[in-house]
Amino acid sequence: MADYSLTLSDSEIQRYRLMADAAERRERELWAAAGAGPGARIADVGCGPGAVAVRLAHLVAPDGAVWAVDRDGEALAVASALAERSGVPVHVGAGSAEHTGLDAGTFDLVMMRHVLAHNGGHEQAIVDHLATLARPGGGTVYLVDIDIGSSGLRDAPPAFDEMHELYGELHRRRGDDLAVGRRLDELLVAAGLDVVAFEGHIDVVTPPPGMRGPAWAARDSLVAEGLAGPDDVARWDAAFQEAEKDGGARRFFAANFVAVGRRS
């Protein structure tokens, strides 16, 4: 898996939770159709700080459980603490997207959200691995990812557009496909699964102060890659602070695609 490019600050964790809220509202029926019900075994691969894993665990409790896997230790620590506070059955462990260490053929539902776009050139290998985790005879693989070309921040300071362009360049250099959401169904078919759902939608989020999106969260990676310097980051920060003073009418628009494949 590629190096994790986002800084997991308090505002970034809050962004993940807002995304999880939106996902549950919009996708809950599809989660159920894909197997997220009482007693189910679910793998959440690339779980991040665990916001979705905890919601899934509520749906499968008390007899089911969620296995949450991520390569980032900081994210796993947050996920573990959130699960403990929530009192739901989540088993947290380290692993990569292609080598989770989970038992093959044992999961009713294998979910991956917003990971493929950060692993350029490995998308098919990752989905192939996820397919092996789903149980034969009806286990599913549930993919969610983006089309960054249809995403953005309304009423943003000019600094956002600059960051957004550099963020795109960061991923282009890494060979990432930030429009991978458009081809999730193709990845599932190539992994030998039957596509039972493929849809897209736009999430609209009102960002609280301090929430500036993934481009801002990747600022350390932009500096490390030589795409920006500390002075740029300070300038962007000042621009956002000024823009946030009036509350404004800022809205994040995020284009997401969802695809579900079933193992026969």
N, C-alpha and C positions, 0 to 999 in steps of 0.2 A: 504494500500500500504506500502511496506517496506520502511525503512529509505532511503532517497536519498543519494547515496554513492559517488557522484562525486562533486568535488569542482568546482564551476562555475566561473573560472578565465577568463581573456580576451582570453587566448589561447584556453580554452575549448569552449568558445562561438564561436571562429573562427573555431574550429573543427566541431561544429554543422552546421555552415554555409557551410563549404566545403562538409559535408555530404548531406546537402540539395541541393547544386548545383548538386552533382552526382545523387541524387535521381530524381531530375526533368529531367535531361538529359536522364536517363535510363528509368524512369517510366511514363513519361508524357502521353504517349498514353494509358497506363493502368489506370492512374488517370482519363482520359477522359471517358474511357469505364466503369469505376466504378461510374461515375456520376459527376465528377468535371468539370462542364461546366457553362456557363452563367446562372445566376439566381439560382444556386444550394445552398442548405443549407448544410454545412459541419461541423462536429464536429471533432476537432483534440484533442484527449484525451491523456494526457501525453505529452503536446506540448513542454515542455522544454522552451528554449529561443525564440521560435516562428519562427524559420527560415523557416520551411516548411509551417506553417500556413499562413505566409505572401504570399508565392508563390501560395498557393491554393486560397487565397483571390483575387489575381490578376486574376485568371482564372474565378472566379464566379462574379466579379464586372461587372456592378454597382448594379445589382438587387439582387444578392445573398450575402451571408455572411458566415464567419467562426466563430465558437464558439470554442475558445482555452481554454482547461482546464488543470491545473496541480496542484499538492499539494504543490509545492515549491514556496514560495513567491518571492525569488530572481529571479527564472526563469520567473515567471509571470511578474515581473517588467521589465525585459529585453524584453520579448515578447510584452508587452504593448508599450514600447518606440519604438521598431522596427516597429510595426504596425502604430503608429502615424507618424513616419518619412516617412513611405512608403505611407501613405494616402489611405490605403485599409481597407475594412470593416472586422475587427476582433474584436470580443467581448471576452475579457479575463476574466476568472473567476477561483476561487479556487474550487477544488474538487478532490476526489480520483478516482482511476481507476474503482473501483466497485460501487462508489456512486458519480457520476458526478454532480448530481443535474440538469441535462439537461432534457428537455421534451421528454418523450418517443414517439416513432413512428413518429418523425418529421424531420428526417434528410435523405437527399438523399445519403450521404456518411459519414461513421463514420471511421476515420482513427486512428490507434494506431501504433506508431513506437518505437521499442526498449524499451518497457516497460515490457512485459511479462517475459523477462529473469531476471528481478529484483524483481519478485513477486512470488517466489517459493511457490507452494501449492495453489495459488489463480488464476492460469492461466484460468481455466475453468470458475470460477465465474466471472472473469473480462470479458471474451469473451461473456458469457451469458448476462451480463449487456449491453455490446455494441450492441448486437443483438436487445435488446429492444428499442434502440434509433433509429435504422434504420426504415424508413417508410415501412409499409406493401405494397406489390405490386411492389417491385423493389429496395428498399433501400439496400445499400451494407455496409458491414464491411470489412475494408481493413487493414490487419495486416502485419507488417514488423518486423522481428527479426533475430537473429544471430545464427551462429554455430561457437563458439569461437575456436573449434578444427581446423578450416580451416582458421583462421585469425592469423596475426602476423605482425612483423616489420622487414623488411630486412635491413641488415647492421646496426643492433642495437648494442649498447654496452651490455656487459654481464649483466649489471644492469637491462636491460629490461626483460630478461628472468626470473630473480629473482622476479621482480615486477609482471610479468605476472603470475607466479606460485602462488604467494601469493594472487593475485587478484582472481584467480580461487578458492583458498581455502576460501577466504572471502565469496564468493557466495555459495560454498558447505556448509559452516556452516549455512548459511541462508536458505538452501534448494532450492536455485535457480537453474534453468535449463539453462545453458549457451549454450545449443544446441536446445533450444525450437523452433527455426526456422524450424527445420525438421518436426515438427508436427503441424504446424499452420492449415493445412487443417483439421486435426482430431478435433481440437478445434472448428472450424467453423461448422463442421458437427454435433458435439455434442450439439452445440447451436441452432440447428434446421435450419441452413442455407444451401443453395445449393452452393457448391464450383464451381466458374466459372473461377478461375485462381489460379495456384500454380506453382511458378517458383523460381529459385535461381540464384544468380550471385555473382561474386567477384568484389568488388570495389577496385581500385588501386589509392592511394592518395600519393602525394609527400608532406611530412609534412614540413611546414616552421619552422624556429627556434622557440623553445618554445613549439611546439605541440608534446606531448609524449604519447598520447593515453589515454584510460580510466583507465588503471592500475595506471598511474601517477596521473590522476585526482582523483582517489580514495585513495590517500596516507593518508589523514586524517582519513579515515575510517579504513585503515590498522593499523594505530597507535592505534586508539581507540579500535580496536578488539584485540590488543596485538600481532598482526602478525609482526609488525615492530616497530622500535623506531625512535626517531628524528635523531639519528646518521645514521640510514639506509637511511632516506630520504635525508639527507645532502650528503651522499655518492652517492646516485643515481643521485641527481642533478648535482654533480661535474662530474660524468661520462657522463651525457648527454651534459653538457656544453662543455666538451672536444671533444666529438664526433661531436658536431654541428659546431665546428670551421672550419672543412674542407669542409663543405657542404655535402660531401659524396654522397652515392647513396641510401639513406634511402627511403623505400617505405612501406606504410601501405597496407596490404592486408586484406580486411574485407569480410567475407562470409555472405551474407544476403539472406533471403528467403522472398518472398512476396506471400500472399494468399488473395483472395477476395471471400467473401461469399455473396450471394444475398438472401434477405428475400422475400418469396412468399406472 
